[in-house]
Amino acid sequence: MSKAFVFLNCDMGSEESIVVQMKKIFGVSQASGVSGIYDIVAEVVSDSQKGLAGIVRKLRSIDSIRSCLTMIVAEPQLDNGSRMIPI
């Protein structure tokens, strides 16, 4: 399973409409308007990184989105004793 967080900037006043559209896209597990540098943050999940790329392409095609930053979650590594180690 692959997961990413997508940070979006959009036209002023379009946040609510965009969040509604985003939540209809398969693979978008959460989407919320936020304050700060970005207007919306979304969590997306897929079986593969290729699937994540497809979801992000759909998000970027929504009208009124001006920019998009995607952060793919790094998978935790396990040592031979099944303990998580830093990446």
C-alpha positions in Angstrom: 0.0 0.0 0.0 1.3 3.4 -1.0 0.2 6.7 0.7 0.9 10.3 0.0 -0.1 13.7 1.3 -1.0 16.3 -1.4 -0.9 20.0 -0.6 -2.9 22.2 -2.9 -3.2 25.9 -3.6 -6.4 27.1 -5.3 -8.4 30.1 -6.3 -9.8 32.1 -3.4 -13.2 31.0 -2.4 -13.1 27.7 -4.3 -11.8 25.5 -1.4 -15.1 24.0 -0.3 -16.1 23.1 -3.9 -12.7 21.5 -4.6 -12.8 19.5 -1.3 -16.2 18.1 -2.3 -14.9 17.1 -5.8 -11.8 15.5 -4.3 -13.7 13.3 -1.9 -15.5 11.8 -4.9 -12.2 10.5 -6.3 -11.4 6.9 -5.5 -8.2 6.8 -3.4 -8.7 10.1 -1.6 -9.1 9.0 2.0 -9.3 12.6 3.5 -9.4 16.1 2.2 -9.6 19.3 4.3 -9.3 23.0 3.9 -6.4 24.4 6.0 -4.9 27.8 6.9 -1.3 28.7 6.0 0.8 28.3 2.9 -1.5 25.7 1.4 -5.3 25.9 1.0 -6.2 22.2 1.0 -4.4 19.0 2.2 -5.4 15.5 1.1 -4.4 12.0 2.0 -4.4 9.6 -0.9 -3.8 5.8 -0.9 -3.3 3.3 -3.6 -1.9 -0.2 -4.2 1.2 1.3 -6.0 3.0 4.5 -6.6 1.8 4.4 -10.2 -1.7 4.4 -8.7 -0.9 7.4 -6.6 0.4 9.2 -9.7 -3.0 8.6 -11.4 -4.9 10.0 -8.4 -2.7 13.1 -8.3 -3.3 13.6 -12.0 -7.1 13.6 -11.3 -6.7 16.1 -8.5 -4.6 18.4 -10.6 -7.2 18.4 -13.4 -9.8 20.0 -11.0 -10.7 23.5 -12.1 -9.4 26.3 -9.8 -6.4 24.3 -8.5 -3.3 26.5 -9.1 -0.5 24.3 -7.7 0.1 20.9 -6.1 2.9 19.5 -3.9 2.9 15.7 -3.3 4.8 14.0 -0.5 4.9 10.3 -0.7 5.1 8.5 2.6 8.3 6.4 3.1 7.7 2.8 4.0 9.1 1.9 7.4 12.1 -0.5 7.3 12.2 -3.5 9.7 15.4 -5.0 11.0 15.7 -8.8 11.3 14.2 -8.5 14.8 11.0 -7.0 13.4 11.8 -3.6 14.9 11.3 -0.4 13.0 14.5 1.4 12.1 14.9 5.0 10.9 14.9 5.6 7.2 
